[in-house]
Amino acid sequence: MSDSSPRSSRLSRRWLLIVVLLVLAVALAWWFWPHPKEKTAGPSGRAGFGNFGGAVPVRVAPATQGDFPVYYKALGTVTALNTVNVRSRVAGELVKVLFEEGQRVKAGDLLAVIDPRPYEVALQQAEGTLAQNQAQLKNAEIDLARYKGLYAEDSIAKQTLDTQEALLRQYQGTLKANQASVADARLNLQYSQIRAPIAGRLGLRQLDQGNLVAANDSTALVVITQTQPISVAFTLPEGDLPAVLERVRSGDSLVVEAWDRGDRKQVASGVLQSLDNQIDTSTGTLKFKARFENQDEALFPNQFVNIHLRADVLADAIRIPSAAVQVGARGTFVYVVGADNKVQLRTLETGPSDGENTVVRSGLQAGERVVMEGTDRLREGAEVEVVEGVSAPPAAAPVDETQQHVPRRRGGLGG
């Protein structure tokens, strides 16, 4: 009896565990058992998108007609029209700096001053030498006139007269050299005042007051960049060249738009200025340059921008959303929704596209409605339900509603 009692106790616990497991299995089966009558509610408590009976829900958009600009896009680099490194043309101490970093200057504005005293002294010396030789020349001219009178009276030899004439020409040559020395000294004195050679915006100062500078020093005093107007360099692939070159050779002015790095905001508008004379064989592209007035200085030298070159404008072009365009065995096509809400597959000949819209050259009329979303579930002649203001359902194969089940979940909308 003692041995049978523990054995029966173990059997009881085993049967109890089996019963518990069976109860759990039944509970789980009930919990996840599909119920065909349940449906998922939509955002507003109504049935979700797609519960329209036999009609396929779609979103549509009408084909519109109007002018369609054709753009070519490229990455461009802003370049200053002129860039000048301002250096001193004479040596000396930098005694004055008369500009602020980043300010705008006009051509001829005084920027800095080199100590002018050595050049003033050199000018005075040159002027003194010039005056001395002018007096000698004057005396030689008087002597020559006297010698000519004496020679006419046969009072002197011809050689004496010739010698005086040669001396006069010598003084004349010396005088010209003295005048050049004076001009050189005066020019050096002017160079002691460093002026802006072009109009533009100054960069950061490289030399400070009190520094000794050399003529044509390797270190520039400051850099001036001309930003009004300014240019942008960019390239286009050779496949895009025919349309652009045709407009350029006809003398048309092509509009070029500069957009920010993210290609979300237009920064400036200009015109195509010039193009290179040969294609880069390594990249298959041709270099272009556009000119922008840049009055608000929105463009900055060495800035990267997205270029939109307007190569043409198609007048009264029919266009549809690019999302409606489909490609299959029949070529390019769209689904057109008729008045009876049945779709027709229409083959198209498309033209340029800007990403959002595509031009239709033939196969569609303005005002016709094309399917944008829900195309994967459509067939020729299928009936559709046009839905406004909601997104189309994800692409999927048609499913029999009687086989759709939603598992019961505690706390769910259909719980």
Phi, psi and omega per residue, in radians:
M1 nan -0.581 -3.126
S2 -1.191 -0.555 -3.120
D3 -1.378 -0.578 -3.077
S4 -1.302 -0.498 -3.103
S5 -1.129 -0.839 3.090
P6 -1.094 -0.620 -3.120
R7 -1.141 -0.760 3.133
S8 -1.148 -0.556 3.102
S9 -1.147 -0.725 3.127
R10 -1.153 -0.677 3.106
L11 -1.108 -0.670 3.130
S12 -1.113 -0.764 3.138
R13 -1.150 -0.613 -3.140
R14 -1.156 -0.771 3.120
W15 -1.153 -0.622 3.098
L16 -1.101 -0.723 3.115
L17 -1.127 -0.689 3.133
I18 -1.118 -0.736 3.141
V19 -1.097 -0.767 3.133
V20 -1.057 -0.753 3.134
L21 -1.115 -0.709 3.099
L22 -1.107 -0.716 3.103
V23 -1.080 -0.753 3.114
L24 -1.102 -0.720 -3.139
A25 -1.091 -0.762 3.117
V26 -1.108 -0.717 -3.139
A27 -1.107 -0.745 3.125
L28 -1.159 -0.682 3.105
A29 -1.096 -0.735 3.097
W30 -1.136 -0.671 -3.084
W31 -1.119 -0.800 -3.062
F32 -1.714 0.165 -3.132
W33 -1.229 2.228 -3.104
P34 -1.182 2.459 3.118
H35 -2.073 1.910 -2.988
P36 -1.145 -0.341 -3.043
K37 -1.506 -0.173 -3.094
E38 -1.429 2.529 3.120
K39 -2.384 2.608 3.124
T40 -1.416 2.263 3.132
A41 -1.344 2.611 3.111
G42 -1.420 -3.026 -3.073
P43 -1.084 -0.490 -3.069
S44 -1.878 0.304 3.115
G45 1.604 -0.143 3.106
R46 -1.563 3.051 3.116
A47 -1.060 2.566 -3.103
G48 -1.211 2.936 -3.131
F49 -1.058 2.223 3.115
G50 2.029 -0.188 3.135
N51 -1.635 1.155 -3.102
F52 -2.048 0.469 -3.124
G53 1.291 -2.270 -3.078
G54 -1.476 -0.320 -3.111
A55 -1.312 2.497 3.117
V56 -1.571 2.133 3.128
P57 -1.273 2.324 -3.129
V58 -2.472 2.811 2.954
R59 -1.919 2.422 -3.068
V60 -2.185 2.870 3.062
A61 -2.562 2.500 -3.130
P62 -1.417 2.624 2.994
A63 -1.337 2.206 -3.108
T64 -1.877 2.848 -3.132
Q65 -2.263 2.374 -3.141
G66 3.003 -3.130 3.133
D67 -1.230 2.356 -3.099
F68 -2.165 1.901 3.100
P69 -1.302 2.373 3.132
V70 -1.751 2.066 -3.092
Y71 -1.969 2.548 2.914
Y72 -1.973 2.331 -3.064
K73 -1.873 2.550 3.131
A74 -2.736 2.869 3.058
L75 -1.677 2.219 -3.087
G76 -2.111 2.798 3.093
T77 -2.124 2.213 3.131
V78 -1.308 2.283 3.127
T79 -2.235 2.402 3.091
A80 -1.153 2.474 3.141
L81 -1.113 -0.644 3.060
N82 -2.503 2.455 3.074
T83 -2.310 2.230 -3.076
V84 -2.226 2.251 2.967
N85 -1.579 1.961 -3.079
V86 -1.417 2.048 3.102
R87 -2.199 2.742 3.092
S88 -1.369 2.448 3.125
R89 -1.689 -0.052 3.064
V90 -2.326 2.806 3.138
A91 -1.644 2.670 3.091
G92 2.672 -3.024 -3.140
E93 -1.524 2.357 3.094
L94 -1.400 1.830 -3.023
V95 -1.697 -0.345 -3.126
K96 -2.505 2.391 2.961
V97 -2.130 2.008 -2.925
L98 -1.943 0.393 -3.123
F99 -2.304 2.804 3.048
E100 -1.870 2.485 3.138
E101 -1.075 2.315 3.091
G102 1.505 -0.047 -3.099
Q103 -1.368 2.763 3.052
R104 -1.524 2.456 3.134
V105 -2.288 2.771 3.050
K106 -1.810 2.776 3.095
A107 -1.065 2.246 -3.136
G108 1.700 -0.150 3.121
D109 -1.148 2.431 3.136
L110 -1.310 2.170 -3.103
L111 -1.808 -0.732 -3.080
A112 -2.741 2.911 -3.108
V113 -2.315 2.225 2.980
I114 -1.574 2.536 -3.130
D115 -0.840 1.962 -3.019
P116 -1.488 -0.139 -2.980
R117 -1.084 -0.760 3.102
P118 -1.060 -0.579 -3.102
Y119 -1.401 -0.480 3.014
E120 -1.169 -0.719 3.107
V121 -1.129 -0.755 3.129
A122 -1.093 -0.636 3.102
L123 -1.162 -0.720 3.120
Q124 -1.115 -0.692 3.106
Q125 -1.119 -0.743 -3.140
A126 -1.152 -0.679 3.124
E127 -1.180 -0.616 3.094
G128 -1.144 -0.772 3.095
T129 -1.085 -0.680 3.114
L130 -1.094 -0.775 -3.139
A131 -1.112 -0.687 3.128
Q132 -1.087 -0.791 -3.129
N133 -1.268 -0.466 3.044
Q134 -1.135 -0.677 3.110
A135 -1.169 -0.705 3.110
Q136 -1.133 -0.686 3.106
L137 -1.119 -0.728 3.125
K138 -1.070 -0.719 3.124
N139 -1.152 -0.688 3.119
A140 -1.136 -0.624 3.111
E141 -1.153 -0.680 3.118
I142 -1.160 -0.758 3.134
D143 -1.109 -0.672 -3.141
L144 -1.121 -0.710 3.114
A145 -1.127 -0.668 3.123
R146 -1.165 -0.740 -3.118
Y147 -1.160 -0.569 3.103
K148 -1.140 -0.667 3.110
G149 -1.168 -0.733 3.140
L150 -1.174 -0.638 3.139
Y151 -1.192 -0.583 3.095
A152 -1.138 -0.529 3.105
E153 -1.536 0.074 3.140
D154 1.069 0.657 -3.116
S155 -1.706 -0.314 3.119
I156 -2.294 2.882 -3.141
A157 -1.420 2.742 3.125
K158 -1.104 -0.549 -3.128
Q159 -1.110 -0.662 3.124
T160 -1.112 -0.725 3.106
L161 -1.140 -0.741 3.134
D162 -1.123 -0.665 3.126
T163 -1.106 -0.711 3.141
Q164 -1.179 -0.636 3.092
E165 -1.130 -0.699 3.115
A166 -1.152 -0.689 3.115
L167 -1.110 -0.643 3.132
L168 -1.129 -0.767 3.119
R169 -1.145 -0.575 3.090
Q170 -1.113 -0.765 3.121
Y171 -1.145 -0.604 3.112
Q172 -1.139 -0.727 3.090
G173 -1.134 -0.732 3.123
T174 -1.099 -0.643 -3.140
L175 -1.130 -0.695 3.112
K176 -1.124 -0.683 3.095
A177 -1.119 -0.674 3.107
N178 -1.145 -0.675 3.115
Q179 -1.132 -0.667 3.095
A180 -1.145 -0.664 3.119
S181 -1.126 -0.677 3.102
V182 -1.135 -0.762 3.130
A183 -1.098 -0.698 3.121
D184 -1.127 -0.752 3.124
A185 -1.143 -0.682 3.115
R186 -1.167 -0.659 3.118
L187 -1.140 -0.754 3.094
N188 -1.074 -0.636 3.099
L189 -1.143 -0.665 3.079
Q190 -1.170 -0.647 3.129
Y191 -1.168 -0.300 3.077
S192 -1.179 -0.258 3.005
Q193 -1.804 1.957 -3.091
I194 -1.521 2.073 -3.094
R195 -2.031 2.734 -3.132
A196 -1.238 2.146 3.136
P197 -1.325 -0.429 3.134
I198 -2.406 2.888 3.012
A199 -1.484 2.477 3.140
G200 2.958 -2.827 -3.141
R201 -1.966 2.363 -3.109
L202 -1.396 2.627 3.033
G203 -1.655 -2.640 -3.139
L204 -1.447 2.524 -3.139
R205 -1.257 2.316 -3.128
Q206 -1.741 -0.391 -3.139
L207 -2.218 2.529 -3.124
D208 -1.875 2.821 3.099
Q209 -1.051 2.391 -3.141
G210 1.764 -0.244 3.108
N211 -1.288 2.581 3.017
L212 -1.565 2.232 -3.115
V213 -2.046 2.638 3.084
A214 -1.822 2.787 3.103
A215 -1.130 2.274 -3.123
N216 0.962 0.768 3.140
D217 -1.049 2.610 3.137
S218 -1.173 -0.460 3.110
T219 -1.583 2.077 -3.141
A220 -1.341 2.593 3.077
L221 -1.162 -0.769 -3.132
V222 -2.870 2.825 3.112
V223 -1.979 2.301 3.097
I224 -1.906 2.251 3.058
T225 -2.058 2.325 3.092
Q226 -1.505 1.991 -3.070
T227 -1.896 -0.079 3.127
Q228 -2.358 1.788 -0.044
P229 -1.348 3.103 -3.138
I230 -2.439 2.806 -3.094
S231 -2.159 2.799 3.095
V232 -2.271 2.204 3.110
A233 -1.720 2.377 3.121
F234 -2.667 2.978 -3.126
T235 -2.235 2.673 3.063
L236 -2.247 2.505 3.089
P237 -1.166 2.643 -3.059
E238 -1.109 -0.348 3.089
G239 -1.193 -0.415 3.135
D240 -1.592 -0.061 -3.004
L241 -1.227 -0.690 -3.036
P242 -0.940 -0.823 -3.117
A243 -1.136 -0.675 -3.122
V244 -1.242 -0.801 -3.107
L245 -1.120 -0.601 3.109
E246 -1.070 -0.742 3.114
R247 -1.213 -0.679 -3.130
V248 -1.140 -0.786 -3.100
R249 -1.217 -0.402 3.082
S250 -1.431 -0.050 3.096
G251 1.543 0.128 3.135
D252 -1.274 2.605 3.075
S253 -1.654 2.013 -3.097
L254 -1.582 2.286 -3.130
V255 -1.407 2.358 3.103
V256 -2.163 2.218 3.124
E257 -1.903 2.405 3.073
A258 -1.855 2.167 3.124
W259 -1.988 2.774 -3.077
D260 -1.196 3.071 -3.062
R261 -1.022 -0.634 3.124
G262 -1.421 -0.034 3.128
D263 1.025 0.661 -3.133
R264 -1.981 -0.423 -3.065
K265 -2.340 2.317 3.084
Q266 -1.322 2.262 -3.074
V267 -1.667 -0.753 -3.084
A268 -2.744 2.870 3.112
S269 -2.278 2.372 -3.133
G270 -2.543 -2.774 -3.121
V271 -2.316 2.694 3.075
L272 -1.227 2.224 -3.049
Q273 -1.759 -0.838 -3.040
S274 -2.752 2.958 3.087
L275 -2.499 2.750 -3.116
D276 -1.257 2.925 -3.100
N277 -1.768 0.115 3.109
Q278 -2.729 2.632 3.128
I279 -1.493 2.411 3.080
D280 -1.285 1.976 -3.065
T281 -1.184 -0.441 -3.114
S282 -1.301 -0.481 -3.106
T283 -2.052 -0.263 -3.100
G284 1.200 0.562 -3.105
T285 -2.203 2.819 3.089
L286 -2.092 2.420 -3.101
K287 -1.477 2.428 3.085
F288 -2.223 2.807 3.059
K289 -2.408 2.255 3.119
A290 -1.938 2.656 -3.095
R291 -2.016 2.296 3.138
F292 -2.167 2.365 3.115
E293 -1.157 -0.659 3.021
N294 0.997 0.768 -3.126
Q295 -1.111 -0.586 3.120
D296 -1.575 0.053 3.126
E297 0.948 0.681 3.067
A298 -1.263 -0.435 3.104
L299 -1.687 2.401 -3.053
F300 -2.167 2.408 -3.134
P301 -0.926 2.407 -3.128
N302 1.263 0.161 3.083
Q303 -1.333 2.467 3.063
F304 -1.615 2.284 -3.135
V305 -2.365 2.783 3.010
N306 -1.636 2.202 -3.083
I307 -1.738 2.312 3.006
H308 -2.042 1.853 3.124
L309 -1.646 2.030 3.140
R310 -1.454 1.774 -3.056
A311 -1.457 -0.467 -3.081
D312 -2.855 2.891 3.030
V313 -2.287 2.038 3.131
L314 -1.501 2.012 -3.083
A315 -1.372 2.397 3.080
D316 0.897 0.774 -3.139
A317 -1.478 2.487 3.049
I318 -1.526 2.283 -3.097
R319 -2.396 2.641 3.126
I320 -2.363 2.822 3.057
P321 -1.068 2.413 -3.123
S322 -1.091 -0.443 -3.138
A323 -1.145 -0.356 -3.120
A324 -1.457 -0.274 -3.065
V325 -1.376 2.228 3.135
Q326 -2.060 2.667 3.107
V327 -2.226 2.219 -3.141
G328 -2.586 -2.778 -3.106
A329 -1.122 -0.503 3.127
R330 -1.449 -0.049 -3.077
G331 1.814 -2.560 3.140
T332 -1.531 2.274 -3.082
F333 -2.627 2.930 3.032
V334 -2.413 2.834 2.997
Y335 -1.716 2.123 -3.131
V336 -1.791 2.268 3.139
V337 -1.620 2.118 3.138
G338 -1.479 -3.101 -3.130
A339 -1.162 -0.457 3.136
D340 -1.555 0.216 3.138
N341 1.059 0.557 3.001
K342 -1.993 2.529 -3.031
V343 -1.650 2.617 3.059
Q344 -2.221 2.296 3.114
L345 -1.396 2.144 -3.052
R346 -2.134 2.100 3.098
T347 -1.366 2.404 -3.040
L348 -2.156 2.773 2.879
E349 -1.981 1.946 -3.054
T350 -1.677 2.819 3.121
G351 -2.123 -2.527 -3.108
P352 -1.118 2.773 3.115
S353 -2.417 2.543 3.061
D354 -1.867 0.253 -3.116
G355 1.750 -0.898 -3.139
E356 -1.540 -0.663 -3.096
N357 -2.188 2.650 3.130
T358 -2.238 2.394 3.115
V359 -1.393 2.389 3.084
V360 -1.887 2.017 -3.126
R361 -1.393 -0.617 3.121
S362 -2.755 2.709 3.096
G363 1.857 -0.054 -3.080
L364 -2.639 2.559 3.103
Q365 -1.935 2.696 3.107
A366 -1.098 2.407 3.134
G367 1.678 -0.351 3.114
E368 -1.198 2.504 -3.089
R369 -1.636 2.312 3.111
V370 -2.062 2.620 -3.101
V371 -1.424 2.229 3.106
M372 -1.706 -0.733 -3.094
E373 -2.282 2.505 -3.109
G374 1.673 0.254 -3.067
T375 -1.226 -0.470 -3.055
D376 -1.187 -0.289 -3.118
R377 -1.849 0.238 -3.075
L378 -1.791 2.633 2.992
R379 -2.374 2.869 3.120
E380 -0.985 2.198 3.117
G381 1.448 0.059 -3.120
A382 -1.191 2.549 3.088
E383 -1.508 2.427 -3.080
V384 -2.217 2.787 3.032
E385 -2.062 2.003 -3.107
V386 -1.329 2.157 -3.103
V387 -1.978 2.343 3.128
E388 -1.991 2.427 2.969
G389 1.425 0.058 3.068
V390 -2.281 2.810 3.135
S391 -1.424 2.617 3.106
A392 -1.241 2.719 3.134
P393 -1.203 2.786 3.089
P394 -1.123 2.619 -3.111
A395 -1.086 2.284 3.136
A396 -2.800 2.784 3.092
A397 -1.282 2.638 3.116
P398 -1.001 2.447 -3.092
V399 -2.252 2.423 3.077
D400 -1.244 2.180 -3.068
E401 -1.113 -0.460 -3.119
T402 -1.208 -0.284 -3.138
Q403 -1.733 0.012 3.124
Q404 -1.436 2.236 -3.111
H405 -2.280 2.599 3.082
V406 -2.169 2.101 3.129
P407 -1.124 2.482 3.102
R408 -1.257 2.244 3.115
R409 -2.263 2.373 -3.125
R410 -1.142 2.258 3.089
G411 1.508 -0.016 -3.133
G412 -1.308 3.055 -3.128
L413 -1.147 -0.551 3.133
G414 -1.765 0.217 -2.947
G415 -0.960 nan nan
